Amino acid sequence: MSHQILNRTFPYPVLRPGSDDYPDAAPLAYAKTSDGKAGPAWELVRRPDQPDNLVATGSYELSSVDLQRLWEDGKAQVATILGCDRTGFRRLLRQVEDDRTRVDWKIDSNWLTGMVHYTPYLLATEEIKGFLSETHHPDFRLARPQGYTVPARAILAIGAEMQFDMDAIRGIGAVIVLSSDPGVKAKDEMALNLDNQKIEIRLNERLFSRISRLHAHPNLRTMLETTIYFPAVMQSVQQLADIAEEDNRAWVKALRAQLRKLRLPDSGDALKEEAQTIASRVLQQPLAKSLDVFDHFVNFDVE
């Protein structure tokens, strides 16, 4: 085997960024979504009887004709390694069984927080013998004219790593923290701190204990959003007007991302002038949802 092959990362050609194993082919990639963004479309699906699930849908793109043929013949399959450094979560997510090109995953979002990174792979599903073609770098053809043996489950292609901010996808609720603070007097009930990564709502010990018990009841969580989250989010919206775009605190990024998603102002005086309306939109009309809870408990019809 030639010196050039010994100096390569893999003992056979692998399509990947920054490599010339396939001189004329683009790396494995995710197809663009309908809004023109690269990568799968990520969505947080909330259900009251289940953990919040992060759902991804999309598809892959592969420019190499040789690898495309292996893929279509079932000798290779696409997969993605998804990981979160903050929680240590790491998982191999495979292609959809009935559609080899499609991304379709569901992940318990409790495992993910902050930046989440993911990388596409093409893996051999069986041993491939005589692996060699004119599309490979000449070094490989000169070193082993009879071709290479690629083991089952070995890597055939790697795409560029991508990432997204889970806190931004999760929304403002992911960056609000309730805590008990002995320094908050009973008559003051609660204090708000916006100086750190999250929106910190500090309650006096008695209130915190009562709220913790009530929060266990699914129908009462909405009430808590109205009575506690709403004023905190409203004040956060007002303060956002004076915060620089470069600020990387988690609550700032999450709030700005949600405002942009809702096509609401994310800077300027409008944040102060329309803070109440904006906070209501961010929390998805908490007053109306609270009234729905009252209807549930009082059990009467509203005309």
Secondary structure, DSSP 4 states (H G I P E B T S, - for coil): --HHHHTSSSSS--B-TT--SSTT-PPPEEPB-TTS-BSPEEEEE--TTS--EEEEEEEEE---HHHHHHHHTTSEEEEEEEEETTTTEEEEEEPBTTBTTEEEEEEEGGG--SEEEEEEEEEESS-EEEE--TTS-HHHHHH-TT-EEEPTT-EEEE---EEEEHHHHH-GGGGEEEEE-TTS-TTT-EEEE-SSSSEEEEE-HHHHHHHHHHHTSHHHHHHHIIIIIHHHHHHHHHHHTTS-TT---HHHHHHHHHHHHTT---SSTHHHHTHHHHHHHHTT-HHHHHHHHHHHHH-----
